[in-house]
Amino acid sequence: MSPAPAGGEPASRAPAAKAPADRQPATRLYLITPPAFELAPFAEALAAALDAGDVAAMQLRLKDADDDTVRRAVDKLMPLTRARGVAFILNDRPDLAASLGTDGVHIGQEDGDYATARSLVGADATIGVTCHDSRHLAMEAGESGADYVAFGAFFPTATKAAKATAELEILEWWSEIFTIPCVAIGGITAENCAPLVRSGADFLAVAGGIWNHAAGPAAAVRAFNAAIASAAEDC
């Protein structure tokens, strides 16, 4: 489905099933796993984080792991997210996403094209596309049928090497014109996320800001939800 101006075609699928309208915030959390972790303790940390507040989706990002490691992680973690109504997104690998039955896949600009990913995961799965700081890439992804576009990095991040630095204006531009959700990513913390919320980000994709929080992942989710709610009141 092509991106449509507000009031045009219906919005595309978001990364997760929505909460009831009377309690759903305008901006929601989209957790991203660390690049490597011990499965059992991470599963406990993830469950605690998901139980601490509103989370829309979780992306499994194990960039250097072999397929068996990814499969074991999906088998362990996906039941935790699904039991809580949180979408499970796999990074990079539409072939594995299809075979493992995840809720969707996120692809970067070097991870193959949208059409191939869609042919693998099927019509009902969510596909998100990294668009860095490019309006052209975002429009191209939307026209292809992407379910969300991801912009970033908005802040310095140690999680991965950022290929671009995005400005708040790209969120404002996208949210004013298109109905397909946009995701902000890159160095986001509970302390710096307010401008992203006010600029129209539908989702905040967060890795280090959750898993490296001094008080733990559950406290981080609570802090993010409080910061999102506070920023939304200012809009």
DAVENNOR-V493894 format. One record per residue. SS is DSSP state (helix for helix, strand for strand, loop for the rest). Layout:
ss=SS
ss=SS
//
This chain:
ss=loop
ss=loop
ss=loop
ss=loop
ss=loop
ss=loop
ss=loop
ss=loop
ss=loop
ss=loop
ss=loop
ss=loop
ss=loop
ss=loop
ss=loop
ss=loop
ss=loop
ss=loop
ss=loop
ss=loop
ss=loop
ss=loop
ss=loop
ss=loop
ss=loop
ss=loop
ss=loop
ss=strand
ss=strand
ss=strand
ss=strand
ss=strand
ss=loop
ss=loop
ss=loop
ss=loop
ss=loop
ss=loop
ss=helix
ss=helix
ss=helix
ss=helix
ss=helix
ss=helix
ss=helix
ss=helix
ss=helix
ss=helix
ss=helix
ss=helix
ss=helix
ss=loop
ss=loop
ss=loop
ss=loop
ss=loop
ss=strand
ss=strand
ss=strand
ss=strand
ss=loop
ss=loop
ss=loop
ss=loop
ss=loop
ss=loop
ss=helix
ss=helix
ss=helix
ss=helix
ss=helix
ss=helix
ss=helix
ss=helix
ss=helix
ss=helix
ss=helix
ss=helix
ss=helix
ss=helix
ss=helix
ss=helix
ss=loop
ss=loop
ss=loop
ss=loop
ss=strand
ss=strand
ss=strand
ss=strand
ss=strand
ss=loop
ss=loop
ss=helix
ss=helix
ss=helix
ss=helix
ss=helix
ss=helix
ss=helix
ss=loop
ss=loop
ss=loop
ss=strand
ss=strand
ss=strand
ss=strand
ss=loop
ss=loop
ss=loop
ss=loop
ss=loop
ss=loop
ss=helix
ss=helix
ss=helix
ss=helix
ss=helix
ss=helix
ss=helix
ss=helix
ss=loop
ss=loop
ss=loop
ss=loop
ss=strand
ss=strand
ss=strand
ss=strand
ss=strand
ss=strand
ss=strand
ss=loop
ss=loop
ss=helix
ss=helix
ss=helix
ss=helix
ss=helix
ss=helix
ss=helix
ss=helix
ss=helix
ss=helix
ss=loop
ss=loop
ss=loop
ss=strand
ss=strand
ss=strand
ss=strand
ss=strand
ss=loop
ss=loop
ss=loop
ss=loop
ss=loop
ss=loop
ss=loop
ss=loop
ss=loop
ss=loop
ss=loop
ss=loop
ss=loop
ss=loop
ss=loop
ss=helix
ss=helix
ss=helix
ss=helix
ss=helix
ss=helix
ss=helix
ss=helix
ss=helix
ss=helix
ss=loop
ss=loop
ss=loop
ss=strand
ss=strand
ss=strand
ss=strand
ss=strand
ss=loop
ss=loop
ss=loop
ss=loop
ss=loop
ss=loop
ss=loop
ss=loop
ss=helix
ss=helix
ss=helix
ss=helix
ss=helix
ss=loop
ss=loop
ss=loop
ss=loop
ss=strand
ss=strand
ss=strand
ss=strand
ss=loop
ss=helix
ss=helix
ss=helix
ss=helix
ss=loop
ss=loop
ss=loop
ss=loop
ss=loop
ss=helix
ss=helix
ss=helix
ss=helix
ss=helix
ss=helix
ss=helix
ss=helix
ss=helix
ss=helix
ss=helix
ss=helix
ss=helix
ss=helix
ss=helix
ss=helix
ss=helix
ss=loop
ss=loop
//
